[in-house]
Amino acid sequence: MSDAGGSSSPLAYHHATKHGFGRFAKSLGYLDWANQPNPFRRFPGAPLTLLPRRAELRDVPYEALYTNKVPTEAVSPETIAEFLRCALGLSAWKSHGSSRWALRVNPSSGNLHPTESYLVWDGGVYHYAPDEHALEQRAELPGTGWPGPRADGSGTSACFLVALTSIHWREAWKYGERAFRYCQHDIGHAVGALRFSAAMLGWRMTVLPAWSHEDVS
C-alpha cells in the first residue's frame, strides 16, 4: 500500500469513485438487463442438504441481544438453520408484472446481494443457498467436527466458522467503479445480521481479522 496520495491507496480510490457536484462516479449509465447477474450463486452437482424451516427461537427481549443473557442453545442442524435463516435468509418474494425478485433479511445496496456465506462445521465446508434454505457441500474437512454440549450442562463448547465472500460483478453491473464500496458496505450488514442472529440463540460471534489469506486457504 502506498501513502495517502498514492494511486494504490484506499484514499485514492475513495476520491476517484465519489460522486461530485459536476459528475457521477463512472458506470455504464444504464442497466444492461440482458446481462443482469444471477442473485443466487449455486453449485450444480454439489451434495445438497435442505435445512429445517420451522422457527426454533423463543421470544427474546430486545435488550437481551446486547447483554448476553439469552440462554444458550446447543449447536445443531436445527439451530444452525435458524441462525442462517434469521441472518441471511429470504424474508419475502415480490412481483411486478412479469418480474419476480426476493428480499433478504440482511440489507444490500440496490438489493443486489454480492455477499455469499460459507459454513465450516461438522467435517465439511458448505455454501449457504438462501433460495433453497440449504447447504451445498463444497469440501470435506476431517477434524472440524468440534465437541458438542458439555457434560455438566453448562452450555456448549461446540463452534463453527462462517466465511463471507463478495461477488463484485453483482454490484459493478449497476454501480460501476463504486462497486467495491458497496461490497464492503454489504459485508458489514451481513456481519451485523449474523451477530444479532447469534445473540438470539445465546451464542457469541467473534470476528477473526488476523487470519492471513494463507491461513484461510
C-alpha positions as CSV (number, residue, x, y, z in Angstrom):
1,M,0.0,0.0,0.0
2,S,1.3,3.4,-0.9
3,D,0.9,6.7,1.1
4,A,-2.4,8.6,1.1
5,G,-1.6,10.3,-2.1
6,G,-0.5,7.2,-4.0
7,S,-2.6,5.6,-6.7
8,S,-3.0,2.4,-4.9
9,S,-4.2,3.8,-1.5
10,P,-7.7,3.4,-0.2
11,L,-8.0,7.2,0.0
12,A,-7.1,7.5,-3.7
13,Y,-9.9,5.0,-4.6
14,H,-12.3,6.9,-2.3
15,H,-11.6,10.2,-4.1
16,A,-11.7,8.6,-7.6
17,T,-15.0,6.9,-7.1
18,K,-17.0,9.5,-5.1
19,H,-19.8,11.5,-6.7
20,G,-19.2,15.2,-7.1
21,F,-21.3,18.3,-7.8
22,G,-20.3,18.2,-11.5
23,R,-20.1,14.4,-12.1
24,F,-21.2,11.0,-11.0
25,A,-18.8,8.2,-10.5
26,K,-18.1,6.1,-13.6
27,S,-20.6,3.5,-14.5
28,L,-22.3,2.1,-17.6
29,G,-25.0,4.7,-17.3
30,Y,-27.9,2.3,-17.8
31,L,-28.9,-1.1,-16.7
32,D,-28.0,-3.9,-19.1
33,W,-30.9,-6.2,-18.2
34,A,-29.7,-8.9,-20.7
35,N,-26.6,-9.3,-18.6
36,Q,-28.1,-8.9,-15.1
37,P,-26.1,-11.1,-12.6
38,N,-27.9,-14.0,-11.0
39,P,-28.5,-13.0,-7.4
40,F,-28.1,-16.6,-6.2
41,R,-24.9,-18.5,-6.5
42,R,-25.3,-22.2,-6.9
43,F,-23.0,-25.2,-7.4
44,P,-24.8,-27.7,-9.6
45,G,-23.9,-31.3,-8.7
46,A,-22.8,-30.4,-5.1
47,P,-24.4,-32.5,-2.4
48,L,-27.4,-30.5,-1.1
49,T,-28.9,-30.7,2.4
50,L,-32.2,-28.9,2.9
51,L,-32.4,-27.1,6.2
52,P,-35.4,-27.1,8.6
53,R,-37.7,-24.2,8.1
54,R,-39.6,-24.2,11.3
55,A,-38.9,-21.5,13.8
56,E,-36.6,-22.6,16.7
57,L,-36.4,-19.3,18.6
58,R,-38.2,-18.3,21.8
59,D,-39.3,-14.7,22.4
60,V,-36.1,-12.8,23.2
61,P,-36.3,-9.4,24.8
62,Y,-34.7,-6.7,22.6
63,E,-32.3,-5.6,25.4
64,A,-31.1,-9.2,25.9
65,L,-29.4,-9.1,22.5
66,Y,-26.9,-6.7,24.0
67,T,-26.4,-8.2,27.4
68,N,-25.5,-11.8,26.5
69,K,-28.2,-13.1,28.9
70,V,-30.1,-15.3,26.4
71,P,-30.0,-19.0,27.4
72,T,-27.6,-20.8,25.1
73,E,-29.0,-23.2,22.6
74,A,-26.9,-26.2,21.6
75,V,-25.3,-26.1,18.1
76,S,-27.3,-28.5,15.9
77,P,-28.6,-28.7,12.4
78,E,-31.8,-27.1,13.6
79,T,-30.2,-24.1,15.4
80,I,-27.7,-23.6,12.6
81,A,-30.7,-23.5,10.2
82,E,-32.3,-20.9,12.3
83,F,-29.1,-18.9,12.7
84,L,-28.7,-18.7,8.9
85,R,-32.4,-18.1,8.2
86,C,-32.6,-15.1,10.6
87,A,-29.3,-13.6,9.4
88,L,-29.0,-14.3,5.7
89,G,-32.2,-16.0,4.6
90,L,-35.1,-14.8,2.4
91,S,-37.7,-12.6,4.0
92,A,-40.2,-12.2,1.1
93,W,-40.8,-12.6,-2.6
94,K,-42.2,-9.6,-4.6
95,S,-43.5,-9.4,-8.1
96,H,-44.5,-6.7,-10.6
97,G,-45.8,-7.7,-14.0
98,S,-43.6,-10.5,-15.2
99,S,-40.7,-9.7,-12.8
100,R,-40.2,-11.5,-9.6
101,W,-37.5,-10.9,-7.0
102,A,-36.5,-11.9,-3.5
103,L,-35.9,-9.8,-0.4
104,R,-33.4,-11.0,2.2
105,V,-33.0,-10.4,5.9
106,N,-29.6,-8.7,5.6
107,P,-29.7,-5.3,3.8
108,S,-28.0,-4.8,0.5
109,S,-27.2,-1.9,-1.8
110,G,-29.8,-1.9,-4.6
111,N,-30.9,-5.4,-3.3
112,L,-28.0,-6.8,-5.4
113,H,-26.6,-9.0,-2.6
114,P,-22.9,-9.6,-3.6
115,T,-22.3,-11.4,-0.3
116,E,-22.1,-15.2,-0.2
117,S,-21.7,-17.2,3.0
118,Y,-19.9,-20.4,3.7
119,L,-20.1,-22.6,6.8
120,V,-17.2,-24.7,8.2
121,W,-18.7,-27.3,10.5
122,D,-19.3,-31.0,11.1
123,G,-16.3,-32.1,8.9
124,G,-17.0,-30.0,5.8
125,V,-17.3,-26.7,4.1
126,Y,-20.8,-25.7,3.0
127,H,-22.2,-22.9,0.9
128,Y,-25.5,-21.5,2.2
129,A,-28.0,-21.3,-0.6
130,P,-30.8,-18.9,0.7
131,D,-33.1,-19.5,-2.3
132,E,-33.4,-23.2,-1.2
133,H,-32.5,-22.6,2.5
134,A,-30.0,-25.3,2.1
135,L,-26.3,-26.2,2.5
136,E,-24.2,-27.2,-0.6
137,Q,-21.2,-29.2,0.4
138,R,-18.0,-27.8,-1.2
139,A,-15.4,-29.9,0.6
140,E,-14.7,-32.4,3.3
141,L,-12.5,-31.3,6.2
142,P,-11.8,-34.1,8.6
143,G,-11.2,-32.7,12.1
144,T,-13.7,-29.9,12.0
145,G,-16.4,-31.9,14.0
146,W,-16.0,-29.8,17.1
147,P,-17.2,-31.1,20.5
148,G,-20.9,-30.9,21.4
149,P,-22.6,-29.8,24.7
150,R,-20.6,-30.0,27.9
151,A,-21.4,-33.0,30.2
152,D,-22.3,-30.7,33.1
153,G,-24.9,-29.0,31.0
154,S,-23.2,-25.6,31.4
155,G,-23.8,-24.5,27.8
156,T,-22.0,-25.8,24.8
157,S,-18.4,-26.0,23.6
158,A,-19.5,-26.5,20.0
159,C,-18.4,-24.0,17.5
160,F,-18.3,-23.4,13.8
161,L,-16.9,-20.8,11.3
162,V,-18.7,-18.6,8.9
163,A,-16.8,-17.1,5.9
164,L,-18.2,-14.2,3.9
165,T,-17.1,-13.5,0.3
166,S,-18.2,-10.9,-2.3
167,I,-19.1,-11.3,-6.0
168,H,-18.2,-7.8,-7.2
169,W,-19.8,-8.1,-10.6
170,R,-23.2,-8.1,-9.0
171,E,-22.6,-4.5,-7.8
172,A,-20.4,-3.3,-10.7
173,W,-23.3,-4.2,-13.1
174,K,-25.3,-1.3,-11.6
175,Y,-22.8,0.9,-9.7
176,G,-19.6,0.7,-11.9
177,E,-16.4,1.8,-10.2
178,R,-18.2,2.3,-6.8
179,A,-18.9,-1.4,-6.6
180,F,-16.1,-2.2,-4.2
181,R,-17.5,0.4,-1.8
182,Y,-20.9,-1.3,-1.7
183,C,-19.5,-4.8,-1.4
184,Q,-17.7,-3.6,1.8
185,H,-20.9,-2.0,3.0
186,D,-22.8,-5.2,2.4
187,I,-20.2,-7.3,4.3
188,G,-20.8,-5.0,7.3
189,H,-24.6,-5.5,7.0
190,A,-24.0,-9.3,6.9
191,V,-21.7,-9.3,9.9
192,G,-24.3,-7.3,11.9
193,A,-27.1,-9.6,10.9
194,L,-25.1,-12.7,11.9
195,R,-24.2,-11.1,15.2
196,F,-27.9,-10.5,16.1
197,S,-28.9,-13.9,14.9
198,A,-26.3,-15.5,17.1
199,A,-27.4,-13.4,20.1
200,M,-30.9,-14.7,19.7
201,L,-29.6,-18.2,20.2
202,G,-27.5,-17.2,23.1
203,W,-24.3,-17.6,21.0
204,R,-21.4,-15.2,20.8
205,M,-19.9,-14.4,17.5
206,T,-16.2,-13.3,17.2
207,V,-14.7,-11.7,14.1
208,L,-11.3,-13.2,13.3
209,P,-9.5,-10.3,11.4
210,A,-5.9,-11.5,12.0
211,W,-6.1,-14.7,9.9
212,S,-4.0,-14.3,6.7
213,H,-5.1,-15.3,3.3
214,E,-2.6,-18.2,3.5
215,D,-4.1,-19.4,6.8
216,V,-7.6,-19.3,5.4
217,S,-6.6,-21.2,2.3
